[in-house]
């Protein structure tokens, strides 16, 4: 099956199959014009980098257009670098009545200007819109840049790339722990697939056969994963404290893959081909009967359940993979408008508005940022090597 089905709402009013109303939308909503011309920096590289990254983060947020004229908001303040110390302050005002929306000083322990810019950008987004930003988040991703598929982490803008594993094998299916401090992933470094946690050499799961698609529950106590220890790949839940295993599915003629938890931890979405093609199903977290969520498209794989209550997944429509959003409560399905390439492995960004996914064109896989409201896709990681399976931090 396709990478174990690519390896991989809110409380459900009903978990019957979605009324498959597919919407392909384009939004023409305007943005808030914001002016940073009054923001002061020194001539040093660090403070100038801070301002450049801050502007890019605000533009990428989808809520703002950074401009020098006709702005609705003004940003004042300064960023100063003194030796290894970087400090900043930021005030945001409405131009119309001088109402201050944000006033905050920053004295971080790190001298990294990018780290500071990301946090200021998220504070501005929240102060103006009341919504969480995404700039401070991280993306776990797999790449073959060393000739082997290894795990990497980068910032939400695709910068500051760091290699995490050196397994010299195949790494797939990364996913963050709820505290965003570690990553669960599947590695073949022992010759067969086991589930690992960064910072630990011993596998979290190493049963005979397939161990894959680990996903830690929102409370950090349980691990949903796919095991073939009893035959074909099935969904299990493992206690991270006791190691106790609970088998969740028994599909003798099907295979399961790609589990993900609901935000409250009460349900799990996963993929099964028991119907004859890969589709997304939902099962109660304490066990019970599964209910099919999807039916349109020739296959639906790699779900990710966002804190906004929506499940995003990759749907094969018209011969290519596209990104779809399901609202189980409303029984609607929306397919995001994209170009002719294949878009796969979607993951919700921390802001609940954007999606990070892989884009494959001309046999090359890159990482893209998609805006569910209006903006055009943005390339985060691309070039002469392949990038796969992005997973955004909570």
N, C-alpha and C positions, 0 to 999 in steps of 0.2 A: 504494500500500500504506500501511497505517496508520503514519504518521510514520516511513517506512522501517523498518517493523516496530517502531515506537516508538524508532527510532534506537539505537536503541541503536546419583575426583575428586581431590586426592591422586592417586597413581598408579592407573591404571585396571586392575582385574583383568580386566574385559571391557568392551568398548564397544558391546555389542549393545543393541538397544532395551530400555528399562526394562520390567521386568514391572510393568505399570501398576496397582500396588496403591496406591490413594489413601486416605490417612488424614487425617481431620479431628479434631484433638485439642484437649482442654482440660486444663491441668494445675492441680492444686490444691496444688502444693508451697508450703510455708511460707517466710517470709523471716526474715532475721536482724534482730532488734530492736537498734537502735543508738541510744545516747543522747548528744546533743551539748550537754546542759544545762550541763555544766561548762566548755565552751569559752568563753574570754573574748575579748571585742572591746571596742574603744573606742566612744565615742559618735559618731565620725566616720562619714560616709557610706561610705567605702571599705571599712573593716573590717566594717561591718554588711552591706554588699552581699556581701562575701566569704562570710560565714556563711550568708546566705540562699541564695546560689547553691550552696554546698557541700551544704546540706540537700537542695535540689532535685535535685542530681546524684546523691546517694546513693539517694534515693527512685526516681529514674528508672532507675537501674542494673538494677533487677529483683532485686537480691540483698538489699536492706535495707528496713526500715521505720524511719524516724526517729521516736523516741518519747521520752517523758520518764519513763516508768515501766516496770518489768519488762523492762529491756533485757538482752541477752546480752553486749553490748559497750559500753564507755564510751569516749568521745573527749574527751581533755583537750588543753590547749594554749592558744595565743592568737594573735591577728592584730592587729598594731599598725601604724598609719599615722603617719608622721612626715614632714610636708611632702610631697614627691613620692616618698617611699620607703615601700614596703610590705613588711613582714616577717611571717613566721608560723612557728609550730612546731606539730607535731601528734603526739600519742601515742594509740595505740589499745590498750585492755586488755580481756581477758576478765574479765567480772564474777565468774565462779565461782572463779578462782584467781589473778587479777591478773597473768596472763601477758601480757607486752607483745608485741603483734603488729607495731606500727609505732612508730618514734620518729625523727622527721626534722625538720630546720629548713629554712626556705625564705627565700632572700634574692634574689628575682628582679630582673632589670634593669628590667623593666617595672612601672609602678605600677598596672597594670590588675588590680583585684580579681577579676574574672571569670576571667581567664587563670589566676591563682593558684588559685582555687577548683577549677577543672576539673582541674588537675594534682594537687592534694591528694586530690580525690575518686578519681581513678584510682589513686593510690598506696594509698588505703584499700582499694579493691576488690581490688587485687592482693595486698596484705598479708594480707587475710582469706580470699580465695577461691583465690588462685594464678592467677587469670584476668585477662586484660587488660581495662582499662576502656575507655569510649568517650568520656568527657566532654571530653577534650582534642582530639578530632577536629574536622574541619571538614566542611561540606556545600556543594558547588557546586550551584547550582540556577538554573533559567531562570525569568524572570518578565516579565510585560507591564505592570509597574507604571508605566513611563514611556510606555506606548502602543506600544512596540516590545519584542520579545523580546530581552532582554539577559541577560548572565551575572552572577550574584551569588554571594557566599560568606557563610555564616553559621556560628555555632558549632553544636555538636550539639544544643543545646537550642532552636535557632531564633532566638537572639538575636544581637546584634552584626552585623546585616546590612550588607554593603558591596557596592556596585555595581562590577563589574570591567570590563565592556566598555561602550563607548559607540558601538556600530556603527550605531545607528539603522536596524537592519534585523531579521533573524531569526537568532537564535543557538539551536542545538540540540545535544544529545548531549555534555554535558561529561564529562570523565574525568580523574582525577589522574595525574600522573607518580608513579613509585614512591617518590621522596623527599618527596612531598607539598608540593613547592615551587611547582609550576606545574600548569596545567589545559590539557588538549587539548580542543578543541571545534570544531564546524562552524558557520561563519557565511556568510551570504548578502550580506555588505556590499559585495561587488563585483558583485552581481547574480546570482551562481551559487554553489553550495556548494563551499567550500574548507575544508580542515582547518587550524586555527591553534593556536598555543601562546601562552599568556599571557606577556607580556613581550617578544614578538616581533611586528613588524608584517608581516613576510614570511610567507606561508603555509608550513606544513610540506608540504602537498600541494595542487597547483593544476592537475592534469591536466585535459584537456578532458572535459567531462561532469561526472558526480557524483563528489565527494570527500567522504566522510562517515564517521562512526562511528570516529574514531581512538582507538586503545587502545595505550598504551605497554607494552612487555614488562616483566616484573619486573626484568630486569637493566638496563633503561633504554636498550638498544641498538637496539630494533626497534619499528616502529609497524605494528600490524594496522589495516587500514582497508578501506573499500568504495570501489571505483572502477568507473566505467562506460566507461573509456577504450577498451576493446576491444569494447563492445557493451552487454549488460545488466550490472547491478551484480554484481560478483564480489569475492571476498575476496583481498586482497593483503597481503604483508608488505614494508615498506620499511625499509631500513637507515638509521638516523638519522645515521650517520657518512658513508656513501658515497652515499646516495640510491638504491642499487640496489633494484629492484622484483622481487618474486617473486610470480607469480600462483599462488594456492592452490586455487582452484576453477574448474571449467569446466562450468557448468550452463546449457546453451543455452536451456532452456525455463524457467529459474528465476531468482530474484533472491536475493542474499544481503544480510545486514544484521547489525548489532549484535555485532561480535566482542568477546570478552573472553578473557584469558589464564588458564591454570591457574596456581596459586601458584608452581609450579616452572618455568613458562615452557615446558613440553614439549608442551602442547596448547592449542588454541584452541576455545572454544565459540562458535557463531554461529547465526544464523537463516537458513533457506532455505525457499522455498515450492516447491521442485522436486517435492514429493509432491502438490501441489495446494493445500496450506494451510501457513501459516507454522509451522515446527517447529524445535526446537533440535538442532543437530548438533555433533559433535566431530571435529576433524581434528588430526593430529600437527603440532607447530610447525615441523618441518622438511619438511612436505609428505607426501602420501600419501592414502590412502582415507578419506573421511569416513564416520562412523557416526552413525546417527540415535539421538538420546537420548530424545525424547518422542513420544507418540502419542495420549495422552488429551487431552480438551478439543478444541474446534474450532480453536484456534490457541494456540501457545506462543511468546512473544516476549520481547525485552529481557533476556537472561541476564546474570547477574553471578556470577563464580566466586570464592567466598570462600576465605580462607586456611584455613578449617575443612574444606575439601574439598567443600563442598556448592555446587551451582549453584542460584541462586534466579532465578526468572523470572515473568513474568505469563502466566497461563493463562486462556483464556476458557472458563468452565465454567457451564453453565446460563444462558447469555445475558449473563453479566457477567464482568469481569476480576477474578481473584483471584491472590494470591501463592502460588506453589508452590516447594517445595524438593526438589531431586533429589539422591539419593546414588547415583552411578553404580556404585560398588563393590558396594553392597548391592542395587542395582536396585529401589529404592523411591522413591516419590513422595509427598510430604506437602503437602496444601493447608492453608494457615493459615486459621483461623476468623476471619472478618470479617463486617461488616454487609452491607447490600444495595448499597452503593456500588461503583464500579469502582476497583480498586487496581492500579496500574501502575508501570512504571519502577523496579523494586526495586534497591536497592544495599546491600550488607553494611556495617554499622557496624564500626568498628575492633575491637569486642569479639567479633565473630563470633557474637554471640547475637541482636542486634537488626538490623532491616532498616528502612531509610528508603525511602519510596515516595511516589508521588502518589496522592491519593484524589479521585475526581471524583464529585460529587453535585450535582444541580440545575444542571448546566452550569458548575459552579465547581470548579476544581482547587486542592487544598491539599496540603501536605506532612505526612506522618504518620510516626511511629515505631511499628514493630510489634515486639513481643517474641515470639520463636519458642518460648518456654517457657510463659509464663502471663499476663503483664500485659495489660491492655486497651490498644488503640491510643491514642497520644498525639498531638495536633495540634501540630506545630512551627511551621508557617507557614500562615496562613489569613486570610480577610478578604475585602475588596472587589476584590482583584486575583487573578490566577491564578498558580500556582507549578507548575513542571513539572520533570521529568527530574533528580531529585536524584542526586548522586554523592558518596559519602562518601570522605574521605581515607583512605589506608592506615593 
